[in-house]
Amino acid sequence: MVDIGHCDFYDTTDFSRNRWNAYYAEVHFFIPIDAYSKYGGMLDKYQNLLLGVCQKVMPPETGYDIMKVTISPILSSEAKKNTLTEIKKVVEESAYLNINDDLIEKGKKMADAYVTLYALENFVRQYIDKKLTEKIGPNYMNNVSLPQKIKSGIETRKTQEQGKKWLPLRGDNDLYYMDFIELSDFISSNWDYFKDDIKDQNWIKVKMEEMYNIRCLIAHNSYISDDNIQLLEVTTKQILAQLS
């Protein structure tokens, strides 16, 4: 599938239920973003294939059963650099476009802000997944509180995804079908599982709302101010420190 990539192993303290003495574990694969885009429509196939390989490779005596595999893109600085170079080349060769260096520099700042938000949003998902898997088990979505608004949003996104087969799947966990602000609501609705780490329910709600407002600006290609970039960086560090 790709020549360059890496993977991470994630263990838990829950039993796999495949064997009485084996723990539930996951493997997360990271591949170049061009490969991720190219094979997006077949990621579910490759995830299942890699799951089978990982299950065969993992020695039984380790005490772990690989129960889940995910595939995510690598967002490297070199990839961003190459993309910007391509954009600039197209603009320079076009008779209809006039994008000056100021817009290119602003685009770079927005790209950095997007990467920060992407990393933060998926870190929060991984935190929720790990915490609930530890406390409830791998099938925790069947045993948590899911507000109707969030449930409807998940169902809508899954339906839309089915109609666009060329796009990569979000994932095999409903957390990946929740918007950023819905992750905050999900934490609040299941507060008992997170209160030992976060302590203040209002604090995480306010912080994630701040990030969501910036996320909306970036999603609509709006330019965010230096103050917002500073807020993004500071708040991201605070959230990461609190959930780590």
C-alpha positions in Angstrom: 0.0 0.0 0.0 2.8 2.5 1.0 6.5 2.4 1.5 6.7 5.1 4.2 4.7 5.1 7.4 4.7 4.0 11.1 2.4 2.5 13.6 1.7 2.8 17.3 0.5 0.1 19.8 -2.1 1.0 22.4 -2.9 -1.3 25.2 -5.8 -1.2 27.8 -6.6 -2.8 31.1 -9.8 -4.5 29.7 -9.9 -8.1 28.7 -10.4 -8.8 25.0 -13.1 -11.4 25.6 -11.4 -13.5 23.0 -9.4 -15.2 25.7 -9.9 -15.2 29.4 -6.4 -14.0 30.1 -5.7 -11.5 27.2 -6.1 -7.8 27.2 -7.8 -5.6 24.5 -5.2 -3.7 22.3 -5.2 -1.5 19.2 -2.7 -0.6 16.5 -2.8 2.8 14.8 -1.1 3.1 11.4 0.0 6.5 10.0 0.6 6.9 6.3 1.6 9.8 4.0 -1.3 12.0 3.2 -1.1 11.4 -0.5 -1.5 7.7 0.0 -4.3 8.3 2.5 -6.2 10.4 -0.2 -5.4 7.8 -3.0 -6.7 4.8 -1.0 -9.4 6.6 0.9 -12.3 4.7 -0.5 -10.6 1.4 0.4 -9.5 2.2 3.9 -12.0 -0.1 5.5 -10.7 -3.0 3.4 -7.1 -2.3 4.4 -8.0 -1.8 8.0 -9.6 -5.3 8.1 -6.6 -6.7 6.2 -4.1 -5.1 8.6 -6.2 -6.2 11.6 -5.9 -9.9 10.4 -2.1 -9.5 10.0 -1.6 -7.8 13.4 -3.6 -10.6 15.1 -1.4 -13.2 13.4 1.9 -11.3 14.2 1.1 -10.6 17.9 2.5 -13.6 19.9 -0.3 -15.1 22.2 2.1 -15.2 25.1 2.3 -11.4 25.2 -1.2 -11.4 26.8 -2.7 -9.0 24.3 -5.3 -9.5 21.5 -5.3 -6.9 18.7 -9.0 -6.0 18.4 -8.9 -2.8 16.4 -6.8 -1.1 13.7 -7.1 2.5 12.5 -5.3 4.3 9.6 -4.6 8.1 9.8 -2.6 10.5 7.6 0.8 11.8 8.5 0.7 15.6 8.4 4.4 16.5 8.0 6.0 19.9 7.5 7.5 18.6 4.2 4.1 17.7 2.9 2.7 21.1 3.7 5.8 22.7 2.0 5.3 20.6 -1.2 1.6 21.5 -1.4 2.2 25.2 -1.0 4.9 25.0 -3.8 2.4 23.3 -6.1 -0.2 26.0 -5.4 2.2 28.8 -6.0 3.3 27.3 -9.3 -0.3 26.9 -10.6 -1.0 30.5 -9.6 2.1 31.9 -11.3 1.2 30.0 -14.6 -2.4 31.1 -14.6 -3.6 34.2 -16.5 -6.8 34.4 -14.4 -5.4 34.2 -10.8 -3.5 36.8 -8.9 -2.5 35.6 -5.5 0.2 37.8 -3.9 2.8 36.7 -1.4 0.8 38.2 1.5 -2.1 35.8 0.8 0.4 32.9 0.5 1.9 33.8 3.9 -1.6 34.0 5.5 -2.4 30.6 4.0 0.6 29.2 5.7 -0.5 30.5 9.0 -4.0 29.1 8.5 -2.4 25.7 7.5 -0.5 25.6 10.8 -3.6 26.6 12.7 -5.6 23.8 11.0 -2.9 21.2 11.9 -3.0 22.3 15.5 -6.8 21.9 15.6 -6.8 18.6 13.8 -4.3 17.2 16.3 -6.2 18.6 19.2 -9.6 17.3 18.0 -8.3 13.8 17.4 -6.4 13.8 20.7 -9.7 14.5 22.5 -11.3 11.6 20.6 -8.4 9.3 21.6 -8.6 10.4 25.2 -12.4 9.8 25.4 -12.0 6.4 23.7 -9.2 5.3 26.0 -10.9 6.5 29.1 -14.2 4.8 28.3 -12.6 1.6 27.1 -10.7 1.4 30.5 -13.8 2.1 32.5 -16.5 0.3 30.6 -14.9 -1.8 27.9 -14.5 -1.7 24.1 -18.3 -1.6 23.5 -18.8 1.5 25.7 -21.0 3.3 23.1 -23.8 0.9 24.0 -23.6 1.9 27.7 -23.1 5.7 27.7 -25.5 8.6 27.5 -25.9 9.9 24.0 -28.0 13.0 23.6 -30.5 12.8 20.8 -29.0 15.8 19.0 -25.6 14.1 18.9 -27.2 10.8 17.9 -29.0 12.5 15.0 -25.8 14.1 13.8 -23.9 10.8 13.8 -26.7 9.1 11.8 -26.8 12.0 9.3 -23.0 11.9 8.7 -23.0 8.2 8.3 -25.9 8.4 5.7 -24.0 11.2 3.8 -20.9 9.1 3.8 -22.7 6.1 2.3 -23.6 8.3 -0.6 -20.1 9.5 -1.2 -18.1 6.3 -1.6 -15.0 8.1 -3.0 -14.4 9.8 0.3 -12.4 8.1 3.1 -14.4 6.7 6.0 -14.2 8.8 9.2 -13.6 5.7 11.3 -15.2 2.7 12.9 -16.1 4.5 16.1 -19.0 6.9 16.6 -16.6 9.4 18.2 -15.3 10.2 14.7 -18.8 11.1 13.5 -19.1 13.8 16.3 -18.3 17.4 15.6 -15.7 19.1 17.9 -18.4 20.9 19.9 -20.3 17.6 20.2 -17.3 16.0 21.8 -17.6 18.6 24.6 -21.4 17.8 25.0 -20.6 14.1 25.0 -18.1 14.6 27.9 -20.7 16.7 29.8 -23.3 14.0 29.3 -21.0 11.3 30.7 -19.3 13.4 33.3 -18.8 10.7 35.9 -16.2 9.0 33.7 -14.1 12.1 33.2 -14.4 14.1 36.4 -11.3 12.6 38.0 -9.1 14.0 35.2 -10.8 17.3 34.3 -12.2 18.3 37.7 -14.2 21.4 36.4 -16.9 20.6 33.9 -17.5 24.3 32.9 -13.7 24.7 32.3 -13.5 22.1 29.5 -16.8 23.3 28.0 -15.6 26.9 27.8 -12.2 25.9 26.4 -13.6 23.6 23.7 -16.2 26.3 22.7 -13.3 28.7 22.2 -11.6 26.2 20.0 -14.8 25.5 18.1 -15.3 29.1 17.2 -11.7 29.3 15.8 -12.3 26.0 14.0 -15.4 27.4 12.3 -13.4 30.4 10.9 -10.7 28.1 9.5 -13.2 25.7 8.1 -14.7 28.6 6.0 -11.3 29.8 4.9 -11.5 32.9 7.0 -8.4 34.6 8.2 -7.9 34.5 12.0 -6.0 37.2 13.9 -2.7 36.8 15.7 -4.7 37.1 19.0 -6.8 34.1 17.9 -3.7 32.1 16.9 -2.2 32.9 20.3 -5.5 31.8 22.0 -5.4 28.6 19.9 -1.9 27.7 21.0 -2.4 28.5 24.7 -5.7 26.7 25.0 -4.5 23.7 23.1 -1.6 23.4 25.5 -3.9 23.7 28.5 -6.3 21.0 27.2 -3.5 18.6 26.4 -1.9 19.1 29.8 -5.2 18.5 31.6 -6.1 15.4 29.6 -2.6 13.9 29.5 
